[in-house]
Amino acid sequence: MNRFILNETSYHGAGAISAIVDEAKGRGFAKALVCSDPDLIKFGVTKKVTDLLDGASLAYEIFSDIKPNPTIENVQAGVAAFKAAGADYIIAIGGGSSMDTAKAVGIIINNPEFADVRSLEGVAPTKKVCVPIIAVPTTAGTAAEVTINYVITDVEKNRKMVCVDPHDIPVVAVVDPDMMSTMPKSLTAATGMDALTHAIEGYITKGAWELSDMFHLKAIEIIARSLRGAVDNTPEGREDMALGQYVAGMGFSNVGLGIVHSMAHPLGALYDTPHGIANAIILPVVMKYNAEATGEKYRDIAKAMGVQGTETMTQEEYRAAAIEAVRKLGEDVGIPADLKDIVKAEDIPFLAQSAFDDACRPGNPRDTSVEEITELYKSMI
């Protein structure tokens, strides 16, 4: 049996944030806790939404104690802020960090027995749906607005906790490319490659099936044709990337990922490496490692990436073509070629064990080991 979970409602396209007022009023919400990071507040991105709330006389308070890789302490502060505000719903504005924080806060508010944030790791047996969340992404990458996943950093243990909970999905997603137009090139590239990683890993994961394949192949196609334009801040590129990353999220949230994410997570926990950068560097290397376990799927990936003549290629040729197309896209948008400036050789045993223990690892199409992951890290430094 396969299961698919998506938002109750989603809005897409320029100006979509205008729907937030109608959704809040229509659902009878009284007061929002607006979760957004300090930079988005500083640069006026959050204000695009709060101006709408002000214009409609909708009450809210802002919570901005959110780090790029949100921590247990951020979540605990958010829970306290929600209670102090007397809020009854959350508007999460930002990238994965804001939305992941909001999800954890929303879960704990309605499931107080999980107040110890560490208890949420893995598939937590929560009983109640989280506080209603309206999610407004400002990056085109994580797709946290449509997934049942969130990631919180345990600073004490230098590790990221991957949490999977059907009760955490936002009730409303508002995917407005205008909210993404101020992203710098580097962040656009990193989050875009994160979205591509979601689509490719989701397509080849052990849990993949026909419904998820449909979403992942379309996401690869959209991202491959639009990421370069989004990095150059073209309206078409921004709008396509906003859609492509969401479509990828519709798929992978329901079937899982693989060891690209498993290997990227400890880099974020130990070095605070941006998640999209880590994924983008690791993806081509792991694609090569996984190739023998993917049947003919790399032919489909190569074609979706825009490679011509895949129908007449040998298995070796289309697999190489798919990997090269991914590598070239990363290069074109400014992704570093390796982990030399990030990983310290003495940390590799810790990184490899953390990656093996990560919740995404069992979904990898090829069974792996700590020793093999160790060699993969070593090959990139």
N, C-alpha and C positions, 0 to 999 in steps of 0.2 A: 504493500500500500504506500502511495506517495501523498504528501500533504503540501498544499500551497497556501501561504499567508501573505496578504498584501494590505495596504492601508484601506480604511473604509472609503476615503475620498482623496483624490489628488488633483492639483491644479498645475497646469503647465503653460509656459509662455510668458512673454514680456508683460509686465503689469499684473501678474497673477497674485501678488501680495494683497491686492484690493479685496480678494475673497476672504481674507482673515477676519474682517469685521463681521461679515454676514455669518461666517461659521461660528464665531464666538457668540454672537447674539442668538443665532438659530439653535445653538446647543444649550443656551441658558447659562453660560459661564458668567461668573461674577467678577473674579479678579485673577489676573495672570501673574505668574512669576516669569519674567522674561530672562531667559538664560542666554547670555552672549559674552564673548570674550572681550577683554579690555581694548584690543586694537580695533575691533569692529565698532565699538562705542566711540573711540577716539576719532576714527575717520568717518563717522557719520553714517555708517551702513545700518547699524541697529536703529538709528533714528528714522529711517525710511518706514519702518514698521511702527515704532512708537508714535510717530506723527499721525498715523492712521488711527491708532488707539485713542490718542488725544482728541482727534477730530470727531470720533464717535462716542466720546465720554466713557470709554471703557477703562476700568481701573487696572493698574499694574504696578509692580515693583521690579527693579532690575537687579539681577544677580550676575556678577561678572568675575567671581573668584574661580576662574577656569584657566588651567594651563594647557599648552598645546598637546601634551600627553596627560590627560586629566588623572588626578591622583585620588586615592582613598580620602584624603583630607578635603579635596575639592568637593567630593560627593557629600561628605558629612556636613560641610559648610552649607551646601545647597539644601540639604534636608532641613537644617535649622532655619535657613532663610525662607523656605516655603512655609514652614509652620509659623514663623514670626509675621509673615506677610498676610496670613489668613487667606492664602490663594486657594483656588480650586482647580486650576489648570496651568499648564506650562506652555509658553511659546519659546521654542529653542531656535535661536538665530545664529548660524555659524557653520563651521565645518564639522567633522566628526567629533571634535572635542566637546563642543557645546551640546551636541545632540546626545553623545554618549553620557555626559554628565547628567543631562535632563532625564534620560532613560533610567539611570541608576537611582536618581532622586525620586522619580515617579514610582518606581517599583518599591522602594523602601517605605515611602509614605503610606502606600496601600497594603504593604506586607511588612509591618514593623518587626516581625520576628527575624527579618533579614537585615537588621540594622548594622550588624557586623558585615561590612562591605565584602570582605573576603568570602563570606558564605554564598555570594552570588556567582562565584566563578563556575564555569562549566554550564551544565544545564540545571539551573536551580529549580527546585520544586515549589515555586511560588503558587499561591492559590488565587490571587486576585489580579485583575488587569490593572496596570499602572494608572496613575493620574493621567487624565487626557492631555496629550501633547499635540500641539500644532508645530510641525517642523519646517523650518525655512532655511534650506541650505544656501551657503554663500560660496561654496567651492563645488566644483564638478568632479567628484571623485569618490568619496566614501559611501555615498548612497545610504547613509545612516537613517535618512528620513523614511526609507521603505524596508529596512531590514529588521530582523529580530535579534540582532547582535549588538553588543557594545563592548568596549575595551577600556579597562581602568588600570592604571599603573600602581603597583605596590612598590613604593619607593624603598621601603625597608629591605625588601628581598630582591630589588633590581629586576623586577619581572612584570610583564603585562598579563593581566587576567582577562581572558576572553570569556565573555558571558553570553549565553544563548538562552533567550526566553521569549516565547510567543506572546507573553503578556506585556512586552515592552514596546511593541510597535506603535508609532504615532498614529493617532486616529486620522489626522489630516496632514498631507504633505503639500507644500506650496513651493513648486520648483520654478522660480522666476529668474531667467538669465540676467535681468537687470541687477539683481542682488549679487551677481558674480563679476560684474564688469570692472570692479576696482581691484580684483586680484592681480598681484604682480606676475610677471612672466614665469618666474621660478616656481611660484605656488601653483599656477595654472598647469605647468608642465608636470609637476610632481603629483598633483591630485588626478590629473588626466591619466597618467601612467598607472596610478592606483586603480582607477576604474577599468583600464585595460586588463590589469592583472586579475581583477574580480571576474571579468568576462571570460578570460582564457582559463583560469583555474576552475571556474564554475563549469566550463564546458567539458573539461577533462576529468573532473573529480569523480570518485567512485559512485557518488550519489546522483550523478547526472542522468536525466531521462528526457524524453522527447519534448515535454513542455518547457523544461528549463533550457534545453538546447536551443529552442526557438528564440528565447530572450537573449541568450549569450551570443549567438552568432550575429544577431541584429545589432547588439551592443558593440561587438568588435568592429563591425562594418561602419557604424556611425562614428565611433571614436577614431578609427584609423583615418577617416576622411576629414575629420573636423578638428583634431587636437592641434595641428599646426596652426590653423586659422584662429583657434581660441587663444593660443599663446601670443599671436599677433593682435589679439583683441578685436577681431572682426565680429560683427553682430551675428553673422551666420554660424561662425565657429562656436561662439558662446552658447547660442541657442541649441545647436546640435549636441554639444558636450553636456549641457544640462540634461538633455533627454537621454543621451547614451549612457551616462553614469547611472541614471535612475533605472533604465532598462536592465543594466547589468545587475543592479541591486535586487530587482524583482526576481532574478534567477538565483544568484549565489546565496541569498539569504535562506533559500529553501533547500539547497542541496549541499552547501558547504564549499570549502576551499582546499588548499593543499600546503605544501611545505614552503612555497614562496612566502606566504604570510607567516608560517611558523618561524622561518628564519629572519623575517623582518621584525617581528614583534620584540625579540630581545635586543635588537639594535636600538629600537626606540627607548626601551627601558633602561639600558645601560649607558647609551651615549646621547640619548635624546635626538636621535636621527629622525628627520621627517619620514613618516611612514611611506609616503608615495615614492620618495627617493630610494629608500631601502628596497621596496618592491621592484621598482624599475631596474635597478642594478642586478638584482637576483633573478628576475624573471627569465631572461634568455638562457642563463646558465642552468636553471632548473628545468626549463623546457627541453633542453638537450638531454639532461639526465632522465627525464620522464618519457622521452620519445617512444621507446620500445613498448611502453605500456598503454599507448593511446590509439592503436589501430590506425584507421584512416583519418582520424580527426584533425591532424595537422594539415591535411589537404584543404579541409573546410576553413581552418584558421587562415591559411595562406591566401585563399580566395577572398575571404572577408577582409583581409588586410590590404587587398588591392593587387595581389600578385597575379600576373597574367599567365595563361597557359598551364594552369595546374592540372587540367584534365589529362594531359599527356605526360606529366612528370612521373618518374619512378618514386617509390616510397621514400628513398633516401633524398631525392631532389626536393620533394614537396615539404618534407620535414625540415630540411636545411633552409628552404625558402621562407617557411613560416617563422623560424627562429631569427633569420636575418632581417625580415620585415619588422619584427618587434624591436630588434636591436637598433635598426636604422631610425625608427620613429623616436626612440629614446635619445639617440644621438642628435637628431634634428631639433629636438626641443630642449637640448642642453643638459641631459642627464649624465652624470659622471660615468665613466666606463667600468669602474671597479670600486672595491671597498678599501683601497689602500689608505685613504685619508680618514677612514672611519674606524676600522677594526684593528685592535692590537692583538698580535699573535698570541700573547699569553692569556687572552680572554676567550680564545676559541673553544676550549673544553667547556666552559660555562655556557657559552652561546649555543653550542651544539646540543648540550643536555637540555637547555631551556627550550630550544626549537623542537626537540623530540617530544618533550612533555606538553607542548602546546596543543590546544584543542583543535587546531586546524589540521594537524599532521595526519590523523587517521583517514582523512578524505583524499589524501594524495593518491594518484592512480598507481604509482609504484610504491610497494612497501619499502621502507627505509630503515636506517639504524643510526645510532649516535655516531658511529664511525664513518658512515657515508656522508652524513651531514657535515661532520668535521672536515672531510676532504672537499666538500663543496665550498665551505667558507674559505679554506686554504687556497682554493683555485682562484679566488677573487681578490687576494691581497698580494 
